[in-house]
Amino acid sequence: MKETIYTIPVNDAFDKDCECAVCELEKDLEKSNMDYVTGAALMEPDVRVEMNNKGFCRNHYKAILNSQKNALGLSLILTSHYETFMAEVEKNIVPAYKTQEKASKQKAKNKAAYLLYDRFKKLLQKDTSTCFVCDRITYTMDKYLDVIVFMWKTSVDFRTKFTGSKGFCNKHTFMLLDYGHSKLGANDFSDFISDIFKLFIENWKRNEEDIRWFTKKFDYRYKDEPWKKSKDALPRMIEKNVGFID
């Protein structure tokens, strides 16, 4: 497969000695997108329109705020986002509320309440279900998964990297299985799930042994024993469970 903007980072990630190469891809995307949104992007009109429409999730608002970069840009985004949000409230939600308040009969009041609920819920769902950064990461991760499955199928060298890796976290194991299931034929998928499950078992056992030894080191009877490979067992086990957390 010819190297592209997607195959190069995939190969680089699988060259790393890590618990989940897909986490490495996601981690790099997280960093590059955060650098992007805290840089000049906040001052670009077309990008600001998209940010205004999508907003950010709690984690990315927090990350942008904690970065202490481009406070002016972030304040402009927040101002325009909530202007748009409140304009929608005034247009669709306030009339339903006024109808409920003005209703003299309980039946009409109840009917208006359900209309208010329906409109209010939809607006809140829309506002809390999109994130400019998350959507950009999801888009590129989808490309990466496509490349991983394709390279696993077509490249002997990459498949050797894949099967020689330390496996994947639970989140990305699920994503790879789901993507492979939708992209591969029955024969290829049979081999694909076999490769992934072998990695899953081998590396969970490896990490389990390390975390058990890490636990034993808190027992005075083992205080003079070597740590072996257990010193970083705790973050490794967390990553295997939920993906990278930094």
N, C-alpha and C positions, 0 to 999 in steps of 0.2 A: 504494500500500500504506500502510495506517495505521501511523503511527509506534508502535513498541513498545519494550520494554526491549532488544530485540535490534537493531532497525533503526537506532536512534539511534547506538549506538557504531559500527555498520558504516558509516553515512554519515560519521561523524566521522573514522574511520580512512581512508576513501577521499578525504577532503578534505585529508589530510596529504601533504606532498611527501616521500615515502619510497620505499624500494626494494621494500617488500612491505606492503600494507595489512593483510594477514592476520597478518603478524608483529606489527604494531602492536596488533591485537586480542589476540593471544596474550600480548604483553608486558604489556598492561594487566591481563589476567586473572591473569598470574603475580604481579604486584605486589599486586593486590587480595586474592588468595587468601593470599599470604604475610602481608599485614597482618592478615587474618582469623585465621589459625592462630596467629600470635604475639601476638594480642590476647586478648580475652575468651573466644574460642572454646575455648581450652585448658581453661578452667574451667567450661564448660557440660557437664553430665553426658551429655546425649544425643549431643552432638558428640564427646565423648571416647569414647563407646562405638564410634562409627564409626571414629574415629582409631585406637582400640585394635585393631579388626578389620582395618583396612587398613594401618596403619603409614604409612611414608613411604619414598620412594626415596632413594638416596644423595644426589642433588643437593638434594633438599628437606630432608633431615636436616641437610646441611651449611649450607644457607641459613638454616634456623631457628637452628642453633647459632651461626652467624656474626653473626646479627642481634643477639645478646646481649639478646633480649627474652624475658621470661617463662620464666626458667630453671626455676622451680618447676613451671609447667604442663607443660613438656616432660619434666621428670623424672618427673612423675606418669604421663604417657602412656607413656614408656619402661618404667616399672615395671610398669604394668598390661598392656602389650603383651607383654612377655617373661614375665610370669606366665602369661598365656594360652598363649603359645607353648610354654613348658616343660610346662604341664599337658597339652598335646597330645602332647608328646614322651613324658611319663610314661605316658599312656594307650595310645598306639598304637605308639610306636617302641621303648620299653624292653622290652615283652614279646617283640617280635620279636627283639631283640638277645639277650635271655636264652635264648630258644629256640635260637638259633644257638650260643650259648656252651655250652649244656647237651647239645647233640646229640653222641652218641658215635660215630655213623657218618658218614662223609664225605658220603654221598648226602643224609642228613637235614640235615647242616650246610649243604650247598650250597643246598638248597631253602629253608632258613630265611634264608640270606644274600640270596637273591633277593626274599624277602618283606620283609626289612629294607630292601633297596634301594628297592623299590617304595613303601613307606610313607614312608621318609625323603625320597626324591626329591619325592613329592607335597607333603609338608609344606613343604619348602624352596621349591618352586616357588610354592606359595600365598603364602608369607611374602614372597617377593621380587618378586611379579608385580603387587602392588597398591600404590597410594600415594594417600592422602587428597587431596593437592593435585592430583596428575596427573589423578585421576578427575574432580574438579570442573572442571578446565580442559578435559578432553576432552568432558565433557557440554556445556559452554557453547559450545565451539568447533564442535561438531556443529550447534548451533542457529544459530550465525553462518554456517556454510557453507550451511545450508538457506536462510537469509535472502539471502545473496549471490546464490545461483543463482536464487531466486525474483524478486529485484529486478532482476537482469540480464534476466530474461525479461519482466517486466511494467512496468518503469519506464524510460522513455526517458532521463530525467535521470540515473538511476543508471548506465545502460549507457554514457552519455557519460563519466561519472566512471571507470567500469571500464576502458574502452578508452583513456582519456586518462591512465591511471596509468602508473607505471614498471614494471608487471608484478609478478611474485611470485618468492619464493625457490623453489628446486627442490622442497623439502618441500611447500610450500603449492600450488605448481603441480600436483603430483601429487594432492594432496587435492581441489583444485577439479575437476580432470579426472575423478577417480573419483566425486565427488559429482554432478557434472553428468551423467555417464554413467548413474548410477542414478536420477536425478530427471527428466531431460529426454527428450522424444520425439526421434526420429531427426532431424527437420528442425531443431529448436532446438539439439540437441547438435552438429550440423554447424556451425552458426554460432558456438556457444560455444567449441568447440575451435579454430576458426579465429581468433577474437578472442584467445584465450589464447596460441596459437602465435605470432601476430604480435607480441604483447607480449614473449613469451619471446625471440624473435630480435632484435627492435629493442633491447631493453634489455641483453641479453648483449653485443651488439656495442658498445653505448655504454660499458658497463663495461670491456669488453676493451680498447677504445681508451684509456680512462683509465689502466688498470693498465699498459699498455705504455708510455705516456708517463711514468707514475710511475717505472717501471723505468729508463727512459732518463735521468731526472733524476739518477741515481746515476753516470752517465757524465760525466766532466769536460767533455766536448765540449758538453754540454747544460746546464751549471751556470748559465749566465746566461740561459737560456730561461725563459719564464714557466711556472708549474705548470699553467696552464689549469684544468681541473676535476679534476685528479688527486690532490689532497692527501689526500682521504678515500677514494681508490680501494680501498685495502686492506680496510678494514672493510666497504665496500660489496660487494666481490667475495666476501668470506667469507659475508656475509648472503645473497647470491644462491645460494651453494652450500648452506648448512646452516640458514639462518634466523638470527634475532637471537641474539647470544651474551652479552649483558650481563645 
